[in-house]
Amino acid sequence: MDNINGVNGIKKIMEDKRPPVGINCILFNSSGEILLGLRAQGFFGGGLWNIPGGKINPGETLEEGAKRKLFEETNFVANIEDIEVINVTNMVMPDNNYLQFAAIIKKYSGELKNNDPQKHEKFEYYRLSNLPQDLTPLTRGGINLYLKNKFYDPEENKRF
């Protein structure tokens, strides 16, 4: 029997197919518009709009992942204390799931710059009342939960 805390247990966990975990960064400009990025063709969600974010790294907290992804994609810098995890959605696929948390970035600094033009064609701000129709499912779920002021809602799970 494997000891979950021992080397064999850790190796077994790493070999198991576990749902990837991601973090999205919900941030607004001074006009109250939300920042969205248009995903480049050839990448997950290509041709769709999404909130900046992505997978967290092993050993990284959700807040640390949000801080890293925010800078990697947009050039914005936020302090950990200005990042609040507010909701989670679950994309259910035949081979696996993808758990996506969303965090509000309460305060940030820097100039918007597309730091990863291979993954995003561009970034634009939108009013919540006039969002593009072609959002990624996880972005739509995260925004819907934000608007409902809910952490989780089974209705926002996406099955593919």
Backbone hydrogen bonds, N-H to C=O, Kabsch-Sander energy under -0.5 kcal/mol:
donor,donor_aa,acceptor,acceptor_aa,energy
4,I,2,D,-0.7
6,G,3,N,-1.6
9,G,3,N,-1.1
10,I,6,G,-2.2
11,K,7,V,-2.6
12,K,8,N,-2.3
13,I,9,G,-2.2
14,M,10,I,-2.4
15,E,11,K,-1.7
16,D,12,K,-1.7
18,R,16,D,-1.1
22,G,99,L,-2.8
23,I,54,G,-2.9
24,N,101,F,-2.6
25,C,52,P,-3.4
26,I,24,N,-0.7
26,I,103,A,-3.3
27,L,25,C,-0.7
29,N,33,E,-2.2
32,G,29,N,-2.1
34,I,126,Y,-2.9
35,L,27,L,-2.0
36,L,124,E,-2.8
37,G,50,N,-3.3
38,L,122,K,-2.8
39,R,37,G,-0.7
39,R,48,L,-3.1
40,A,119,K,-3.0
43,F,40,A,-1.4
46,G,43,F,-2.2
47,G,39,R,-2.6
48,L,45,G,-2.2
49,W,134,D,-3.0
50,N,37,G,-2.6
54,G,23,I,-2.0
56,I,21,V,-2.4
60,E,57,N,-2.0
65,G,61,T,-2.5
66,A,62,L,-2.4
67,K,63,E,-2.5
68,R,64,E,-2.4
69,K,65,G,-3.0
70,L,66,A,-2.6
71,F,67,K,-1.8
72,E,68,R,-3.0
73,E,69,K,-2.2
74,T,70,L,-2.4
75,N,70,L,-0.6
75,N,71,F,-1.6
76,F,70,L,-0.8
77,V,109,S,-2.6
82,D,79,N,-2.1
83,I,80,I,-1.9
84,E,104,I,-2.3
86,I,102,A,-3.1
87,N,102,A,-1.4
88,V,151,F,-2.4
89,T,100,Q,-2.6
91,M,98,Y,-2.8
92,V,90,N,-0.7
92,V,158,K,-3.6
93,M,91,M,-0.6
93,M,96,N,-2.4
98,Y,91,M,-1.8
99,L,20,P,-2.4
100,Q,89,T,-2.6
100,Q,98,Y,-0.6
101,F,22,G,-2.8
101,F,99,L,-0.5
102,A,87,N,-2.5
103,A,24,N,-2.7
104,I,84,E,-2.8
105,I,26,I,-2.7
106,K,82,D,-2.9
106,K,104,I,-0.9
107,K,82,D,-0.6
109,S,77,V,-2.3
113,K,74,T,-2.4
115,N,73,E,-1.4
115,N,113,K,-1.5
116,D,73,E,-0.6
119,K,116,D,-1.7
120,H,116,D,-1.9
121,E,38,L,-3.1
122,K,38,L,-0.7
124,E,36,L,-2.8
126,Y,34,I,-2.4
130,N,127,R,-2.0
131,L,128,L,-0.6
135,L,133,Q,-1.5
136,T,49,W,-2.6
140,R,136,T,-2.6
141,G,137,P,-2.5
142,G,138,L,-2.4
143,I,139,T,-2.6
144,N,140,R,-2.7
145,L,141,G,-2.5
146,Y,142,G,-2.0
147,L,143,I,-2.7
148,K,144,N,-1.9
149,N,145,L,-0.8
149,N,146,Y,-0.9
150,K,145,L,-2.3
156,E,153,D,-2.5
157,N,154,P,-1.4
158,K,90,N,-1.9
159,R,157,N,-0.5
160,F,92,V,-3.1
